[in-house]
């Protein structure tokens, strides 16, 4: 599962990009903003735009975290 390493909206705000500005200038779509707000992964196009706006690599923004499932066998 992909998770954010940083507070994306806070980082955007520090870089001068409020959610209003993101919407008005069509930098990120409403769905992408809502997904970020909820901690859900965004698509490649939105991630590309985030990298550009924040001057970061994808690995600075997201990380892969293994999800435990009910089918996982526990070993002691």
Secondary structure, DSSP 8 states (H G I E B T S, - for coil): -EEESS-HHHHHHHTT--HHHHHHTTSS-HHHHHHHHHT----HHHHHHHHHHHT--HHHHEEE-----TT-----
